[in-house]
Amino acid sequence: MRNKLIILIIMISSLCLYTQDYPKHSTGIDFGTTLFSTVTLPLISDTVFKPKEGAAGKVLDGKYGIRLTYNYAYLPTQALDLSIGVYGFDTHYGDNEPVKNDIGEIIASGISKEMHNGSIFAIPASIGVRFYFNKENKPNGFFLLPKLGFTAMIINAKNLDENNNASYKTTSVTDFYIAGELGWKIDLFHENNWPVAPFIDISLLDIGYSFTHFIRFVPLPRIAVGLYF
């Protein structure tokens, strides 16, 4: 009985030492959401839904965006991944017909038959599991991240008809999705074995299935900096 108790104590001690060989927690600020809302999304929308000549604004005009991330490494090469953020942008579209001269040059913006303006406030959130692939047996380096997520959007719209009468409407839309993300987590100064140290998270793409838009594709979805401990 005594020998079994000693063996059990040794096994528990070894397990505790093993779990301390790598950082379990990491939290950071993701600026990939900033890039998505202010650059990527407006660029894609202006390419797909090209604004008409003389339009008074962009189809989507990103204003801000930020996301918080948290990882819990329950195994050396696997970690629970959580994220939540906010972003916002303005919308502008309508039936603007510019006035042109005989050679096709725009000389006036024209009169719109109907104009739609609005602001959108969005809350993206996701949960998934990271699988790391490296030789160090630690939660860093190249990773694959299958995840579930949603984006809840509140849309405040203002519509102007051809008689310049305004109408207002507030709606909400929630987009659920299943996706996969691939990227790299770079632990800075990892050779020093500090209890708290900085890291950089970079993802190349986020691709999957959206229950609202069918296809989900986001380039450079994650550019995060933070601390692991």
C-alpha positions as CSV (number, residue, x, y, z in Angstrom):
1,M,0.0,0.0,0.0
2,R,2.8,2.4,0.9
3,N,4.6,1.7,-2.4
4,K,1.5,2.3,-4.4
5,L,1.0,5.6,-2.6
6,I,4.6,6.7,-3.4
7,I,4.1,5.7,-7.1
8,L,0.9,7.7,-7.2
9,I,2.5,10.8,-5.7
10,I,5.4,10.5,-8.2
11,M,2.9,10.2,-11.1
12,I,1.0,13.3,-10.0
13,S,4.1,15.3,-9.5
14,S,5.4,14.3,-13.0
15,L,2.0,15.3,-14.5
16,C,2.2,18.7,-12.8
17,L,5.7,19.3,-14.0
18,Y,4.7,18.3,-17.5
19,T,1.8,20.7,-17.6
20,Q,4.1,23.5,-16.7
21,D,6.4,22.9,-19.7
22,Y,4.2,25.0,-22.0
23,P,2.0,28.1,-21.5
24,K,-1.7,27.2,-21.1
25,H,-3.3,30.6,-21.5
26,S,-3.0,33.4,-24.1
27,T,-5.1,36.5,-24.7
28,G,-4.7,39.1,-27.4
29,I,-6.2,41.9,-29.5
30,D,-7.0,41.0,-33.1
31,F,-6.5,43.8,-35.7
32,G,-7.6,41.5,-38.5
33,T,-11.1,42.5,-37.8
34,T,-10.0,46.2,-38.2
35,L,-8.5,45.3,-41.6
36,F,-11.6,43.4,-42.6
37,S,-14.1,46.1,-41.8
38,T,-12.2,49.1,-43.0
39,V,-10.4,47.7,-46.1
40,T,-11.3,44.2,-47.2
41,L,-15.1,44.4,-47.0
42,P,-15.4,47.8,-48.6
43,L,-13.0,46.8,-51.4
44,I,-15.0,43.6,-52.1
45,S,-18.3,45.4,-52.0
46,D,-17.2,48.1,-54.4
47,T,-15.8,45.5,-56.8
48,V,-18.9,43.3,-56.8
49,F,-21.5,46.1,-56.5
50,K,-19.7,48.8,-58.3
51,P,-21.0,52.3,-57.3
52,K,-22.6,54.2,-60.2
53,E,-20.9,57.3,-61.6
54,G,-21.7,60.3,-59.5
55,A,-22.7,58.3,-56.4
56,A,-22.4,60.2,-53.2
57,G,-20.6,57.5,-51.3
58,K,-19.2,54.0,-51.2
59,V,-21.5,50.9,-51.0
60,L,-19.8,50.0,-47.7
61,D,-17.7,52.5,-45.8
62,G,-15.9,50.8,-42.9
63,K,-15.5,52.9,-39.7
64,Y,-14.0,50.7,-37.0
65,G,-13.3,47.1,-35.9
66,I,-11.6,45.2,-33.1
67,R,-11.7,41.7,-31.7
68,L,-10.5,40.0,-28.4
69,T,-9.1,36.5,-28.5
70,Y,-8.4,33.8,-25.8
71,N,-6.8,30.4,-26.1
72,Y,-6.6,27.6,-23.5
73,A,-4.1,24.9,-24.3
74,Y,-5.4,21.8,-22.7
75,L,-2.8,19.7,-24.5
76,P,0.7,20.8,-25.8
77,T,-0.5,20.9,-29.4
78,Q,-4.3,21.5,-29.0
79,A,-6.1,24.6,-27.7
80,L,-9.6,25.9,-27.2
81,D,-10.0,29.1,-29.2
82,L,-12.5,31.8,-28.3
83,S,-13.1,35.3,-29.9
84,I,-15.5,38.1,-29.8
85,G,-15.4,41.6,-31.3
86,V,-17.3,44.5,-32.8
87,Y,-17.1,46.4,-36.1
88,G,-19.2,49.0,-37.9
89,F,-19.7,50.6,-41.3
90,D,-22.0,52.8,-43.2
91,T,-23.9,51.9,-46.4
92,H,-24.9,54.0,-49.3
93,Y,-26.6,53.0,-52.5
94,G,-29.4,54.2,-54.8
95,D,-30.5,54.9,-58.3
96,N,-28.3,57.9,-58.9
97,E,-28.1,58.8,-62.6
98,P,-25.4,61.4,-63.3
99,V,-25.9,64.1,-65.9
100,K,-23.4,63.9,-68.7
101,N,-22.5,66.2,-71.6
102,D,-22.2,65.1,-75.3
103,I,-18.8,63.5,-74.9
104,G,-19.8,61.5,-71.8
105,E,-18.3,63.7,-69.1
106,I,-20.2,64.0,-65.8
107,I,-21.3,67.6,-65.4
108,A,-23.7,67.0,-62.5
109,S,-24.5,64.3,-60.0
110,G,-28.1,64.0,-61.1
111,I,-31.2,63.4,-59.2
112,S,-31.7,60.1,-57.4
113,K,-35.1,58.4,-57.8
114,E,-34.5,56.5,-54.5
115,M,-31.6,56.6,-52.1
116,H,-30.8,54.2,-49.2
117,N,-28.4,55.0,-46.4
118,G,-27.7,53.2,-43.2
119,S,-25.3,52.2,-40.5
120,I,-24.5,48.6,-39.5
121,F,-23.2,47.5,-36.1
122,A,-21.9,43.9,-36.0
123,I,-20.8,41.5,-33.2
124,P,-18.7,38.6,-34.5
125,A,-17.9,35.6,-32.2
126,S,-16.5,32.1,-32.7
127,I,-15.4,29.0,-30.8
128,G,-13.1,26.3,-32.1
129,V,-10.1,24.0,-31.5
130,R,-6.6,24.7,-32.7
131,F,-4.4,21.9,-33.8
132,Y,-0.7,22.8,-33.8
133,F,1.9,21.1,-36.0
134,N,5.5,21.6,-34.8
135,K,8.5,19.7,-33.5
136,E,8.6,21.4,-30.1
137,N,5.3,19.9,-28.8
138,K,4.1,23.3,-27.7
139,P,1.1,25.5,-28.6
140,N,2.9,27.6,-31.3
141,G,3.8,27.5,-34.9
142,F,1.5,26.4,-37.8
143,F,-2.1,25.6,-36.8
144,L,-5.4,24.6,-38.3
145,L,-8.5,25.9,-36.6
146,P,-11.9,24.4,-37.3
147,K,-14.6,26.6,-35.7
148,L,-18.2,27.5,-35.4
149,G,-19.2,31.2,-35.3
150,F,-21.8,33.8,-35.9
151,T,-22.1,37.5,-36.8
152,A,-25.0,39.4,-35.3
153,M,-25.8,42.6,-37.2
154,I,-28.0,45.6,-36.3
155,I,-29.0,47.7,-39.3
156,N,-30.3,51.2,-39.0
157,A,-31.6,52.3,-42.4
158,K,-32.7,55.6,-43.8
159,N,-34.5,55.6,-47.2
160,L,-35.3,58.6,-49.4
161,D,-37.9,58.2,-52.1
162,E,-38.1,60.3,-55.3
163,N,-40.1,63.0,-53.5
164,N,-37.4,63.3,-50.8
165,N,-39.6,61.7,-48.2
166,A,-37.6,59.9,-45.5
167,S,-38.4,56.6,-43.9
168,Y,-36.5,54.8,-41.1
169,K,-36.2,51.1,-40.3
170,T,-34.1,49.0,-37.9
171,T,-33.6,45.4,-38.5
172,S,-31.3,42.6,-37.2
173,V,-29.6,39.7,-39.0
174,T,-27.5,36.8,-37.6
175,D,-25.2,34.8,-39.9
176,F,-24.1,31.4,-38.5
177,Y,-21.2,29.7,-40.2
178,I,-18.8,26.7,-40.1
179,A,-15.3,27.5,-41.2
180,G,-11.6,26.5,-41.1
181,E,-8.7,28.9,-40.4
182,L,-5.0,28.3,-41.0
183,G,-2.1,30.4,-39.8
184,W,0.9,30.8,-37.5
185,K,1.3,31.6,-33.8
186,I,4.7,33.1,-33.2
187,D,5.9,33.1,-29.5
188,L,8.4,35.9,-29.2
189,F,11.4,35.2,-26.9
190,H,10.2,31.6,-26.3
191,E,13.8,30.5,-25.7
192,N,13.9,32.5,-22.5
193,N,11.1,30.4,-20.9
194,W,9.5,33.5,-19.4
195,P,6.3,32.9,-17.4
196,V,4.6,35.8,-19.3
197,A,5.7,36.6,-22.9
198,P,4.3,38.3,-26.0
199,F,3.1,36.5,-29.1
200,I,1.9,37.3,-32.7
201,D,-1.0,35.5,-34.3
202,I,-1.4,35.6,-38.1
203,S,-3.9,33.8,-40.2
204,L,-3.8,33.6,-44.0
205,L,-7.4,32.8,-44.7
206,D,-10.8,31.8,-43.2
207,I,-12.9,29.7,-45.5
208,G,-16.1,27.8,-44.9
209,Y,-19.9,27.6,-45.2
210,S,-22.2,30.4,-44.3
211,F,-25.9,29.6,-43.6
212,T,-26.8,33.1,-44.9
213,H,-24.4,33.7,-47.8
214,F,-23.5,30.1,-48.7
215,I,-19.8,30.7,-49.1
216,R,-17.5,32.3,-46.5
217,F,-14.1,33.5,-47.5
218,V,-12.0,36.0,-45.6
219,P,-8.4,36.8,-46.5
220,L,-6.0,37.7,-43.6
221,P,-8.8,37.3,-40.9
222,R,-6.4,37.4,-37.9
223,I,-3.5,39.7,-37.1
224,A,-3.3,39.6,-33.3
225,V,-0.8,40.5,-30.7
226,G,-1.0,39.5,-27.1
227,L,0.5,37.7,-24.1
228,Y,0.7,34.0,-23.2
229,F,1.1,32.8,-19.6
